[in-house]
Amino acid sequence: MMKPIKGWGMVLGLAGLLMGLAANGAVAPDQWEQPAAALAEQIAGILGPGQARLTIRNNSSIATGEIPAIRRLLEQDLKAHGVMASGEESANAIRVTLSENLRERLWVAEIVEGNETRVAMVHVERETTVTSVTPDQIVLRNERIFTSQSNYPILAAIETNSGIIVLYPEKIITYVLNSTGSREQDRFAIPDRQTRKRDPRGVLLSADRGRYFTAIVPGVECTGTYSIPADPNAAYADGSAHCHDSDDPWPIADPGSPNGGPKIKAFYNAARNYFTGVVTPSLGVDLPPFYTAALLPRPDGAGLLINGIDGKVQLVENGALKTVAGTRDWGSDFAALHSGCGAGTQITASGSGEAVTDSLRAYELPALEAVPASAPLSMDGTVTALWSAPDGKSVFAIVRKAAGQGKPDSYEVDRVTANCN
């Protein structure tokens, strides 16, 4: 549940959750005439003739370009009732918050006279509705593409033209995949620059369908290439990798993804297993430490969804950090899925806790509330990592399967896709 900002408890308690407008969602100013007149009448009834400082806070999906028109209407209607919305030195203040939930818009005005604050509000009908989905309209499916026979955990993986590149804490291995399983092709050692953590993490990026790759683990960055052998039965290909110490920020948002947006990197806390909250370029707001981030299309561009180490999921957009409700059952991993279903893009999130059998579920964020868009997809183990495919049309998951009885755990790489019903 969102914690209200001090001084805005009543307003935010009534304010709903933000909802995205369509790209052409701007509306004609006359849509705001009736609610502006109704709110001005209530304000004047409380304040009476005089002067007051008017401020407007847009906590809704109304386009920023619409706010000046709404302000003009409020000023005109207040003036008609004898209230001059001016006078910066006035002791009176009118603080208007434009908010909404999944069903309606709500405009709330706090009228401050000295030490007394009173509230007026009007409900505003929607003309633009959000295309949403119900939990049975998207079906998630998973396909196992690789199983590790190693005792080492898999941190990340990328597909290539002939197989898969897998990142482990201390090595990078390329495999050729066929109908009978996998065959190791190249092996590159990662220098042990730091003490490995209990929950190691890493990033694996590729270009040219895996022909070139970049692997990042705490304190080390490796770049490499591999070649498909002329003889498919050859044990190794002519590949290479070069590693060096690095404290550079890790990429967390790929501009090549269908979600678009800036290339965002975040500094990783190598002594822990999360990002510090410092990102580049700056997003105009201080971020808390977080585990996971995903870039999402929003009405005014792109928004960055982060999962804080305190378990709170928040959305960064337009220089503001906003809490997202409905994420209590989320684990620490999620990824954007450009399915084309419903609103087009969903968030695929793992379940919370260390369940023996984990699950994935698709959610939509029409506002600041995560709405289930699919039934849970049961996974054969615990999801330890989740990321979007380069084209955004699928999500990759690392699943750890506990062996028990002193035997080492096994890991697999699954591809998760969505079908629209």
Secondary structure, DSSP 8 states (H G I E B T S, - for coil): -----TT-HHHHHH--------TT----GGGGHHHHHHHHHHHHHHH-SEE-EEEEEE-SSS-GGGHHHHHHHHHHHHHHTTEES--TT-SEEEEEEEEE-SS-EEEEEEEEETTEEEEEEEEE--SS------TTSEEEEEEEEEEE-SSS---EEEE-SSEEEEE-SSEEEEEEEETTEEEEEEEEE----S---SS---EEEEETTTTEEEEEETTEEEEEE----SSTT-S--S-EEEEEE----EEEE-TTSTT----EEEEEETTTTEEEEEEES--SS----EEEEEEEEETTEEEEEEEETTS-EEEEETTEEEE-BS-TTEEEEEEEE--SSTTS-EEEEEESS--SS-EEEEEE-SSSB-EE-B--EE-SSEEEEEEE-TTSSSEEEEEEE---TT---EEEEEEEEEEE-
